Amino acid sequence: MDLLQPRSAVGKVHAVFGEPNPLYERALSLHEMHAEKMGHPMFVLRKRLLPGLWSKPAYILSIILKEMAKPREQQLEWLLWVDADIVLMNPQIPLDVFIPPSPEFDDVNMLVTHDRHGLNNGCFLIRVSPWAIKLLSGVIAYHNFRPEVELKYTEQSALEAMINDTYWGSSVVQVPQYWFNAYPSPLDKDRPPRKHEFRPGGLQIHFAGNRDGKRPERMETWMSIADKAVPPYDVPVEETSLPKEIEKFWKRLGTKRRRKAKVAEAAGGEGMEAGKGL
């Protein structure tokens, strides 16, 4: 960690194991550089814990349990999970910029993004909390207690089923995909990026899906750009649109929640849901 950079309240969680994969190792090095630069503690899983993709929730849970066992002042507050096929593009963006404003959104325990298939958990933020321990424990055990439910995307589908329940979903907010889980934008097209696509100055790119077998080539192309560390991709966070857009998002969501509370109060209802974004 940079001695001049204070320790962040957000840790990064990653996994690379199995057959050696130079491409994923190279992507990991970019994440490690970002963590070092921004003061984010980095956790990397190097061995399979459970079959299939179930090591993901198990490893995140293990970190949260260890953090919760520490004195409060020593605990991390949030963890960002990052899949192996995500390329870090701008190491000048601290993950703390994405954290919900306190105290208004202290009830929010998870930030997720969706694509056209629904939840995509290639990258998400989860608060270090008892809530997270219970949620991840439920995800890991889901296919044992609900064997009749088809989990098309294994642990991702289990997580989606869990947070679609009102009890869990009331603490989850869906944020814009381009914040931290953007898909690649075409380099050869002169048009504004779509809402799910990466934009110059953004944090990272997720190369989800590999139907055409060209994921390695696409990752190599963008990692070559990231390695150059030049504008408009590698720029200070204050020179990007992210801080203002994030501030605007939370202000709008806060207004929406207050309106819902007034309606519920007028109707004699009690409580409200945190909502899933705008």
ZADO-1210 file (C-alpha; in nm, 4 decimals, padded with zeros to 6 digits):
<atoms>
<atom x="00.0000" y="00.0000" z="00.0000" code="MET" pos="1"/>
<atom x="00.1167" y="00.3523" z="-00.0820" code="ASP" pos="2"/>
<atom x="00.2364" y="00.4985" z="00.2484" code="LEU" pos="3"/>
<atom x="00.0838" y="00.8333" z="00.1527" code="LEU" pos="4"/>
<atom x="-00.2520" y="00.6728" z="00.0777" code="GLN" pos="5"/>
<atom x="-00.4740" y="00.6054" z="00.3822" code="PRO" pos="6"/>
<atom x="-00.6343" y="00.2626" z="00.4144" code="ARG" pos="7"/>
<atom x="-00.9716" y="00.2587" z="00.2441" code="SER" pos="8"/>
<atom x="-01.2900" y="00.1273" z="00.4051" code="ALA" pos="9"/>
<atom x="-01.3450" y="-00.0849" z="00.0931" code="VAL" pos="10"/>
<atom x="-01.1620" y="-00.4099" z="00.0169" code="GLY" pos="11"/>
<atom x="-01.1329" y="-00.5816" z="-00.3219" code="LYS" pos="12"/>
<atom x="-01.2069" y="-00.9537" z="-00.3571" code="VAL" pos="13"/>
<atom x="-01.0909" y="-01.1612" z="-00.6534" code="HIS" pos="14"/>
<atom x="-01.0283" y="-01.5237" z="-00.7504" code="ALA" pos="15"/>
<atom x="-00.7844" y="-01.6840" z="-00.9943" code="VAL" pos="16"/>
<atom x="-00.7227" y="-02.0574" z="-00.9662" code="PHE" pos="17"/>
<atom x="-00.7190" y="-02.3758" z="-01.1721" code="GLY" pos="18"/>
<atom x="-00.5146" y="-02.4076" z="-01.4883" code="GLU" pos="19"/>
<atom x="-00.2601" y="-02.1236" z="-01.5297" code="PRO" pos="20"/>
<atom x="-00.4143" y="-01.8379" z="-01.7265" code="ASN" pos="21"/>
<atom x="-00.1701" y="-01.5585" z="-01.8202" code="PRO" pos="22"/>
<atom x="-00.4595" y="-01.3417" z="-01.9382" code="LEU" pos="23"/>
<atom x="-00.6326" y="-01.3473" z="-01.6006" code="TYR" pos="24"/>
<atom x="-00.3032" y="-01.3016" z="-01.4185" code="GLU" pos="25"/>
<atom x="-00.2387" y="-00.9911" z="-01.6242" code="ARG" pos="26"/>
<atom x="-00.5861" y="-00.8601" z="-01.5420" code="ALA" pos="27"/>
<atom x="-00.5225" y="-00.9334" z="-01.1743" code="LEU" pos="28"/>
<atom x="-00.2024" y="-00.7281" z="-01.1827" code="SER" pos="29"/>
<atom x="-00.4056" y="-00.4252" z="-01.2919" code="LEU" pos="30"/>
<atom x="-00.6443" y="-00.4733" z="-00.9998" code="HIS" pos="31"/>
<atom x="-00.3535" y="-00.5104" z="-00.7589" code="GLU" pos="32"/>
<atom x="-00.1988" y="-00.1890" z="-00.8884" code="MET" pos="33"/>
<atom x="-00.5300" y="-00.0103" z="-00.8350" code="HIS" pos="34"/>
<atom x="-00.5640" y="-00.1529" z="-00.4831" code="ALA" pos="35"/>
<atom x="-00.2107" y="-00.0421" z="-00.3969" code="GLU" pos="36"/>
<atom x="-00.2646" y="00.3053" z="-00.5361" code="LYS" pos="37"/>
<atom x="-00.6013" y="00.3666" z="-00.3692" code="MET" pos="38"/>
<atom x="-00.5347" y="00.1915" z="-00.0379" code="GLY" pos="39"/>
<atom x="-00.7828" y="-00.0922" z="-00.0893" code="HIS" pos="40"/>
<atom x="-00.6960" y="-00.4163" z="00.0938" code="PRO" pos="41"/>
<atom x="-00.6857" y="-00.6946" z="-00.1685" code="MET" pos="42"/>
<atom x="-00.8035" y="-01.0528" z="-00.1186" code="PHE" pos="43"/>
<atom x="-00.7311" y="-01.3154" z="-00.3853" code="VAL" pos="44"/>
<atom x="-00.8566" y="-01.6735" z="-00.3727" code="LEU" pos="45"/>
<atom x="-00.6031" y="-01.9163" z="-00.5195" code="ARG" pos="46"/>
<atom x="-00.7786" y="-02.2507" z="-00.4703" code="LYS" pos="47"/>
<atom x="-01.1246" y="-02.3917" z="-00.5310" code="ARG" pos="48"/>
<atom x="-01.3362" y="-02.4138" z="-00.2166" code="LEU" pos="49"/>
<atom x="-01.6568" y="-02.5584" z="-00.3592" code="LEU" pos="50"/>
<atom x="-01.7596" y="-02.7129" z="-00.6939" code="PRO" pos="51"/>
<atom x="-01.8456" y="-02.4931" z="-00.9905" code="GLY" pos="52"/>
<atom x="-01.8758" y="-02.1224" z="-00.9167" code="LEU" pos="53"/>
<atom x="-01.9856" y="-02.1636" z="-00.5567" code="TRP" pos="54"/>
<atom x="-01.6401" y="-02.0687" z="-00.4280" code="SER" pos="55"/>
<atom x="-01.7329" y="-01.7046" z="-00.4929" code="LYS" pos="56"/>
<atom x="-01.9967" y="-01.6597" z="-00.2191" code="PRO" pos="57"/>
<atom x="-01.8027" y="-01.8924" z="00.0115" code="ALA" pos="58"/>
<atom x="-01.4838" y="-01.6860" z="-00.0145" code="TYR" pos="59"/>
<atom x="-01.6628" y="-01.3535" z="00.0298" code="ILE" pos="60"/>
<atom x="-01.8391" y="-01.4966" z="00.3342" code="LEU" pos="61"/>
<atom x="-01.5076" y="-01.6113" z="00.4835" code="SER" pos="62"/>
<atom x="-01.3639" y="-01.2598" z="00.4540" code="ILE" pos="63"/>
<atom x="-01.6700" y="-01.0968" z="00.6074" code="ILE" pos="64"/>
<atom x="-01.6599" y="-01.3378" z="00.9006" code="LEU" pos="65"/>
<atom x="-01.2944" y="-01.2529" z="00.9653" code="LYS" pos="66"/>
<atom x="-01.3627" y="-00.8799" z="00.9414" code="GLU" pos="67"/>
<atom x="-01.6620" y="-00.9014" z="01.1759" code="MET" pos="68"/>
<atom x="-01.4431" y="-01.0768" z="01.4340" code="ALA" pos="69"/>
<atom x="-01.2125" y="-00.7728" z="01.4495" code="LYS" pos="70"/>
<atom x="-01.2667" y="-00.4679" z="01.6710" code="PRO" pos="71"/>
<atom x="-01.5125" y="-00.2331" z="01.5005" code="ARG" pos="72"/>
<atom x="-01.2514" y="00.0342" z="01.4294" code="GLU" pos="73"/>
<atom x="-01.0336" y="-00.2184" z="01.2437" code="GLN" pos="74"/>
<atom x="-01.3058" y="-00.3641" z="01.0225" code="GLN" pos="75"/>
<atom x="-01.3524" y="-00.2960" z="00.6552" code="LEU" pos="76"/>
<atom x="-01.6942" y="-00.1532" z="00.5796" code="GLU" pos="77"/>
<atom x="-01.7523" y="-00.2831" z="00.2271" code="TRP" pos="78"/>
<atom x="-01.6167" y="-00.5430" z="-00.0157" code="LEU" pos="79"/>
<atom x="-01.6144" y="-00.5235" z="-00.3935" code="LEU" pos="80"/>
<atom x="-01.6192" y="-00.8590" z="-00.5691" code="TRP" pos="81"/>
<atom x="-01.4445" y="-00.8583" z="-00.9106" code="VAL" pos="82"/>
<atom x="-01.4616" y="-01.1505" z="-01.1580" code="ASP" pos="83"/>
<atom x="-01.1436" y="-01.2692" z="-01.3304" code="ALA" pos="84"/>
<atom x="-01.2627" y="-01.1407" z="-01.6695" code="ASP" pos="85"/>
<atom x="-01.2819" y="-00.7772" z="-01.5584" code="ILE" pos="86"/>
<atom x="-01.0128" y="-00.5349" z="-01.6753" code="VAL" pos="87"/>
<atom x="-00.9281" y="-00.2335" z="-01.4572" code="LEU" pos="88"/>
<atom x="-00.9058" y="00.0740" z="-01.6800" code="MET" pos="89"/>
<atom x="-00.8714" y="00.3733" z="-01.4481" code="ASN" pos="90"/>
<atom x="-00.6637" y="00.3220" z="-01.1303" code="PRO" pos="91"/>
<atom x="-00.7378" y="00.6792" z="-01.0214" code="GLN" pos="92"/>
<atom x="-01.0955" y="00.5985" z="-00.9143" code="ILE" pos="93"/>
<atom x="-01.1259" y="00.5062" z="-00.5445" code="PRO" pos="94"/>
<atom x="-01.3983" y="00.2528" z="-00.4717" code="LEU" pos="95"/>
<atom x="-01.5193" y="00.4706" z="-00.1844" code="ASP" pos="96"/>
<atom x="-01.6840" y="00.6990" z="-00.4403" code="VAL" pos="97"/>
<atom x="-01.9562" y="00.4356" z="-00.4936" code="PHE" pos="98"/>
<atom x="-02.0498" y="00.3925" z="-00.1262" code="ILE" pos="99"/>
<atom x="-02.4027" y="00.5113" z="-00.0338" code="PRO" pos="100"/>
<atom x="-02.4149" y="00.8390" z="00.1607" code="PRO" pos="101"/>
<atom x="-02.4418" y="00.8000" z="00.5384" code="SER" pos="102"/>
<atom x="-02.6579" y="00.8129" z="00.7431" code="PRO" pos="103"/>
<atom x="-02.9450" y="00.8368" z="00.4939" code="GLU" pos="104"/>
<atom x="-02.8602" y="00.5063" z="00.3266" code="PHE" pos="105"/>
<atom x="-02.7154" y="00.3119" z="00.6180" code="ASP" pos="106"/>
<atom x="-02.9887" y="00.0525" z="00.5598" code="ASP" pos="107"/>
<atom x="-02.8427" y="-00.0299" z="00.2159" code="VAL" pos="108"/>
<atom x="-02.6238" y="-00.3392" z="00.2338" code="ASN" pos="109"/>
<atom x="-02.5588" y="-00.4251" z="-00.1295" code="MET" pos="110"/>
<atom x="-02.5138" y="-00.2494" z="-00.4644" code="LEU" pos="111"/>
<atom x="-02.5780" y="-00.4569" z="-00.7764" code="VAL" pos="112"/>
<atom x="-02.6156" y="-00.4096" z="-01.1513" code="THR" pos="113"/>
<atom x="-02.8379" y="-00.5757" z="-01.4093" code="HIS" pos="114"/>
<atom x="-02.8015" y="-00.6555" z="-01.7766" code="ASP" pos="115"/>
<atom x="-03.0621" y="-00.7839" z="-02.0230" code="ARG" pos="116"/>
<atom x="-03.0608" y="-01.1228" z="-01.8504" code="HIS" pos="117"/>
<atom x="-03.1227" y="-00.9788" z="-01.5042" code="GLY" pos="118"/>
<atom x="-02.8718" y="-00.9659" z="-01.2209" code="LEU" pos="119"/>
<atom x="-02.5057" y="-00.9813" z="-01.3189" code="ASN" pos="120"/>
<atom x="-02.2901" y="-01.0525" z="-01.0149" code="ASN" pos="121"/>
<atom x="-01.9562" y="-01.0324" z="-01.1932" code="GLY" pos="122"/>
<atom x="-01.8989" y="-00.7246" z="-00.9811" code="CYS" pos="123"/>
<atom x="-02.0956" y="-00.5993" z="-00.6825" code="PHE" pos="124"/>
<atom x="-02.0486" y="-00.4185" z="-00.3529" code="LEU" pos="125"/>
<atom x="-02.1602" y="-00.5749" z="-00.0243" code="ILE" pos="126"/>
<atom x="-02.1460" y="-00.4241" z="00.3222" code="ARG" pos="127"/>
<atom x="-01.9487" y="-00.6079" z="00.5911" code="VAL" pos="128"/>
<atom x="-02.2404" y="-00.6865" z="00.8203" code="SER" pos="129"/>
<atom x="-02.4515" y="-00.9575" z="00.9859" code="PRO" pos="130"/>
<atom x="-02.6958" y="-00.9091" z="00.6954" code="TRP" pos="131"/>
<atom x="-02.4257" y="-01.0137" z="00.4493" code="ALA" pos="132"/>
<atom x="-02.3358" y="-01.3199" z="00.6547" code="ILE" pos="133"/>
<atom x="-02.6968" y="-01.4388" z="00.6495" code="LYS" pos="134"/>
<atom x="-02.7457" y="-01.3594" z="00.2800" code="LEU" pos="135"/>
<atom x="-02.4325" y="-01.5381" z="00.1608" code="LEU" pos="136"/>
<atom x="-02.5016" y="-01.8348" z="00.3859" code="SER" pos="137"/>
<atom x="-02.8429" y="-01.8588" z="00.2218" code="GLY" pos="138"/>
<atom x="-02.6953" y="-01.8347" z="-00.1268" code="VAL" pos="139"/>
<atom x="-02.4474" y="-02.1158" z="-00.0590" code="ILE" pos="140"/>
<atom x="-02.7202" y="-02.3419" z="00.0824" code="ALA" pos="141"/>
<atom x="-02.9900" y="-02.2415" z="-00.1678" code="TYR" pos="142"/>
<atom x="-02.9612" y="-02.5381" z="-00.4046" code="HIS" pos="143"/>
<atom x="-02.9781" y="-02.7780" z="-00.1096" code="ASN" pos="144"/>
<atom x="-03.2928" y="-02.6326" z="00.0449" code="PHE" pos="145"/>
<atom x="-03.4657" y="-02.5443" z="-00.2830" code="ARG" pos="146"/>
<atom x="-03.3635" y="-02.8270" z="-00.5201" code="PRO" pos="147"/>
<atom x="-03.6776" y="-02.7758" z="-00.7271" code="GLU" pos="148"/>
<atom x="-03.5618" y="-02.4296" z="-00.8372" code="VAL" pos="149"/>
<atom x="-03.3636" y="-02.4194" z="-01.1611" code="GLU" pos="150"/>
<atom x="-03.0466" y="-02.2163" z="-01.1158" code="LEU" pos="151"/>
<atom x="-02.9607" y="-02.1276" z="-01.4755" code="LYS" pos="152"/>
<atom x="-02.6549" y="-01.9277" z="-01.3741" code="TYR" pos="153"/>
<atom x="-02.5749" y="-02.1303" z="-01.0588" code="THR" pos="154"/>
<atom x="-02.4690" y="-01.9038" z="-00.7695" code="GLU" pos="155"/>
<atom x="-02.5711" y="-01.5899" z="-00.9594" code="GLN" pos="156"/>
<atom x="-02.9251" y="-01.7236" z="-00.9971" code="SER" pos="157"/>
<atom x="-02.9302" y="-01.8222" z="-00.6297" code="ALA" pos="158"/>
<atom x="-02.8257" y="-01.4707" z="-00.5304" code="LEU" pos="159"/>
<atom x="-03.0869" y="-01.3205" z="-00.7613" code="GLU" pos="160"/>
<atom x="-03.3590" y="-01.5398" z="-00.6133" code="ALA" pos="161"/>
<atom x="-03.2565" y="-01.4350" z="-00.2634" code="MET" pos="162"/>
<atom x="-03.2540" y="-01.0597" z="-00.3273" code="ILE" pos="163"/>
<atom x="-03.5803" y="-01.0757" z="-00.5215" code="ASN" pos="164"/>
<atom x="-03.7387" y="-01.1623" z="-00.1878" code="ASP" pos="165"/>
<atom x="-03.8718" y="-00.8494" z="-00.0169" code="THR" pos="166"/>
<atom x="-03.6825" y="-00.9169" z="00.3059" code="TYR" pos="167"/>
<atom x="-03.3434" y="-00.9163" z="00.1331" code="TRP" pos="168"/>
<atom x="-03.4311" y="-00.6848" z="-00.1543" code="GLY" pos="169"/>
<atom x="-03.5243" y="-00.4009" z="00.0797" code="SER" pos="170"/>
<atom x="-03.1515" y="-00.3610" z="00.1540" code="SER" pos="171"/>
<atom x="-03.0326" y="-00.3873" z="-00.2078" code="VAL" pos="172"/>
<atom x="-02.9993" y="-00.1019" z="-00.4564" code="VAL" pos="173"/>
<atom x="-02.9575" y="-00.1484" z="-00.8285" code="GLN" pos="174"/>
<atom x="-02.7142" y="00.1099" z="-00.9636" code="VAL" pos="175"/>
<atom x="-02.6189" y="00.1998" z="-01.3240" code="PRO" pos="176"/>
<atom x="-02.4175" y="-00.0782" z="-01.4856" code="GLN" pos="177"/>
<atom x="-02.1460" y="00.1524" z="-01.6174" code="TYR" pos="178"/>
<atom x="-02.0416" y="00.2508" z="-01.2650" code="TRP" pos="179"/>
<atom x="-01.8355" y="-00.0617" z="-01.2008" code="PHE" pos="180"/>
<atom x="-01.9688" y="-00.3462" z="-01.4171" code="ASN" pos="181"/>
<atom x="-01.9643" y="-00.1956" z="-01.7670" code="ALA" pos="182"/>
<atom x="-01.9514" y="-00.4082" z="-02.0791" code="TYR" pos="183"/>
<atom x="-01.7021" y="-00.3170" z="-02.3538" code="PRO" pos="184"/>
<atom x="-01.7956" y="-00.0407" z="-02.5939" code="SER" pos="185"/>
<atom x="-01.6957" y="-00.0617" z="-02.9629" code="PRO" pos="186"/>
<atom x="-01.3660" y="00.1091" z="-03.0359" code="LEU" pos="187"/>
<atom x="-01.4486" y="00.1508" z="-03.4037" code="ASP" pos="188"/>
<atom x="-01.7848" y="00.3265" z="-03.3742" code="LYS" pos="189"/>
<atom x="-01.8262" y="00.7020" z="-03.3386" code="ASP" pos="190"/>
<atom x="-02.1299" y="00.7115" z="-03.1124" code="ARG" pos="191"/>
<atom x="-02.2028" y="00.7775" z="-02.7434" code="PRO" pos="192"/>
<atom x="-02.1770" y="00.4665" z="-02.5247" code="PRO" pos="193"/>
<atom x="-02.5007" y="00.2928" z="-02.4319" code="ARG" pos="194"/>
<atom x="-02.6082" y="00.2792" z="-02.0671" code="LYS" pos="195"/>
<atom x="-02.4461" y="-00.0632" z="-02.0131" code="HIS" pos="196"/>
<atom x="-02.1238" y="00.0185" z="-02.1981" code="GLU" pos="197"/>
<atom x="-01.7882" y="00.1421" z="-02.0770" code="PHE" pos="198"/>
<atom x="-01.7023" y="00.5077" z="-02.1240" code="ARG" pos="199"/>
<atom x="-01.3505" y="00.6605" z="-02.1198" code="PRO" pos="200"/>
<atom x="-01.2494" y="00.7491" z="-01.7651" code="GLY" pos="201"/>
<atom x="-01.4623" y="00.4695" z="-01.6195" code="GLY" pos="202"/>
<atom x="-01.3375" y="00.2221" z="-01.3615" code="LEU" pos="203"/>
<atom x="-01.3338" y="-00.1103" z="-01.5463" code="GLN" pos="204"/>
<atom x="-01.4766" y="-00.3375" z="-01.8160" code="ILE" pos="205"/>
<atom x="-01.6426" y="-00.6753" z="-01.7668" code="HIS" pos="206"/>
<atom x="-01.5978" y="-00.9193" z="-02.0565" code="PHE" pos="207"/>
<atom x="-01.8961" y="-01.1360" z="-01.9689" code="ALA" pos="208"/>
<atom x="-01.9917" y="-01.4067" z="-02.2180" code="GLY" pos="209"/>
<atom x="-01.7669" y="-01.5742" z="-02.4704" code="ASN" pos="210"/>
<atom x="-01.9945" y="-01.7255" z="-02.7344" code="ARG" pos="211"/>
<atom x="-01.7653" y="-01.6306" z="-03.0205" code="ASP" pos="212"/>
<atom x="-01.4501" y="-01.7383" z="-02.8360" code="GLY" pos="213"/>
<atom x="-01.2960" y="-01.3928" z="-02.8746" code="LYS" pos="214"/>
<atom x="-01.2893" y="-01.2889" z="-02.5095" code="ARG" pos="215"/>
<atom x="-00.9073" y="-01.3211" z="-02.4912" code="PRO" pos="216"/>
<atom x="-00.8588" y="-01.0921" z="-02.7917" code="GLU" pos="217"/>
<atom x="-01.1000" y="-00.8337" z="-02.6538" code="ARG" pos="218"/>
<atom x="-00.9384" y="-00.8392" z="-02.3120" code="MET" pos="219"/>
<atom x="-00.5913" y="-00.8092" z="-02.4659" code="GLU" pos="220"/>
<atom x="-00.6999" y="-00.5054" z="-02.6679" code="THR" pos="221"/>
<atom x="-00.8337" y="-00.3188" z="-02.3678" code="TRP" pos="222"/>
<atom x="-00.5499" y="-00.4222" z="-02.1358" code="MET" pos="223"/>
<atom x="-00.3048" y="-00.2783" z="-02.3872" code="SER" pos="224"/>
<atom x="-00.4925" y="00.0503" z="-02.3585" code="ILE" pos="225"/>
<atom x="-00.4957" y="00.0283" z="-01.9778" code="ALA" pos="226"/>
<atom x="-00.1210" y="-00.0420" z="-01.9706" code="ASP" pos="227"/>
<atom x="-00.0499" y="00.2897" z="-02.1442" code="LYS" pos="228"/>
<atom x="-00.2100" y="00.4770" z="-01.8519" code="ALA" pos="229"/>
<atom x="-00.2971" y="00.7836" z="-02.0594" code="VAL" pos="230"/>
<atom x="-00.6031" y="01.0094" z="-02.1015" code="PRO" pos="231"/>
<atom x="-00.8899" y="00.9835" z="-02.1676" code="PRO" pos="232"/>
<atom x="-00.8854" y="00.6473" z="-01.9888" code="TYR" pos="233"/>
<atom x="-00.6487" y="00.7050" z="-01.6971" code="ASP" pos="234"/>
<atom x="-00.7571" y="01.0356" z="-01.5417" code="VAL" pos="235"/>
<atom x="-00.8223" y="01.1676" z="-01.1883" code="PRO" pos="236"/>
<atom x="-01.1688" y="01.0804" z="-01.0634" code="VAL" pos="237"/>
<atom x="-01.2598" y="01.4490" z="-01.0288" code="GLU" pos="238"/>
<atom x="-01.2045" y="01.4896" z="-01.4027" code="GLU" pos="239"/>
<atom x="-01.4637" y="01.2231" z="-01.4792" code="THR" pos="240"/>
<atom x="-01.8406" y="01.2581" z="-01.4674" code="SER" pos="241"/>
<atom x="-01.8727" y="00.9850" z="-01.2033" code="LEU" pos="242"/>
<atom x="-01.8770" y="01.1921" z="-00.8814" code="PRO" pos="243"/>
<atom x="-02.1568" y="01.4223" z="-01.0000" code="LYS" pos="244"/>
<atom x="-02.3550" y="01.1375" z="-01.1555" code="GLU" pos="245"/>
<atom x="-02.3267" y="00.9292" z="-00.8382" code="ILE" pos="246"/>
<atom x="-02.4279" y="01.2244" z="-00.6204" code="GLU" pos="247"/>
<atom x="-02.7261" y="01.2893" z="-00.8459" code="LYS" pos="248"/>
<atom x="-02.8294" y="00.9229" z="-00.8320" code="PHE" pos="249"/>
<atom x="-02.8400" y="00.9125" z="-00.4515" code="TRP" pos="250"/>
<atom x="-03.0214" y="01.2455" z="-00.4275" code="LYS" pos="251"/>
<atom x="-03.2903" y="01.1219" z="-00.6677" code="ARG" pos="252"/>
<atom x="-03.3231" y="00.7928" z="-00.4829" code="LEU" pos="253"/>
<atom x="-03.3471" y="00.9746" z="-00.1503" code="GLY" pos="254"/>
<atom x="-03.6261" y="01.1929" z="-00.2866" code="THR" pos="255"/>
<atom x="-03.8065" y="00.8872" z="-00.4205" code="LYS" pos="256"/>
<atom x="-03.7834" y="00.7083" z="-00.0867" code="ARG" pos="257"/>
<atom x="-03.9128" y="01.0105" z="00.1071" code="ARG" pos="258"/>
<atom x="-04.2114" y="01.0349" z="-00.1262" code="ARG" pos="259"/>
<atom x="-04.2880" y="00.6664" z="-00.0751" code="LYS" pos="260"/>
<atom x="-04.2634" y="00.7136" z="00.3007" code="ALA" pos="261"/>
<atom x="-04.5144" y="00.9996" z="00.2898" code="LYS" pos="262"/>
<atom x="-04.7553" y="00.7953" z="00.0803" code="VAL" pos="263"/>
<atom x="-04.7231" y="00.5020" z="00.3191" code="ALA" pos="264"/>
<atom x="-04.7759" y="00.7312" z="00.6185" code="GLU" pos="265"/>
<atom x="-05.0810" y="00.8885" z="00.4596" code="ALA" pos="266"/>
<atom x="-05.2215" y="00.5424" z="00.3895" code="ALA" pos="267"/>
<atom x="-05.1515" y="00.4313" z="00.7446" code="GLY" pos="268"/>
<atom x="-04.8748" y="00.1937" z="00.6322" code="GLY" pos="269"/>
<atom x="-04.5610" y="00.1205" z="00.8232" code="GLU" pos="270"/>
<atom x="-04.2060" y="00.1168" z="00.6880" code="GLY" pos="271"/>
<atom x="-04.0869" y="00.1129" z="00.3316" code="MET" pos="272"/>
<atom x="-03.8461" y="-00.0637" z="00.1042" code="GLU" pos="273"/>
<atom x="-03.5039" y="00.0728" z="00.0207" code="ALA" pos="274"/>
<atom x="-03.5892" y="00.0276" z="-00.3470" code="GLY" pos="275"/>
<atom x="-03.3868" y="-00.1003" z="-00.6390" code="LYS" pos="276"/>
<atom x="-03.2649" y="00.2201" z="-00.7911" code="GLY" pos="277"/>
<atom x="-03.4256" y="00.4441" z="-01.0471" code="LEU" pos="278"/>
</atoms>
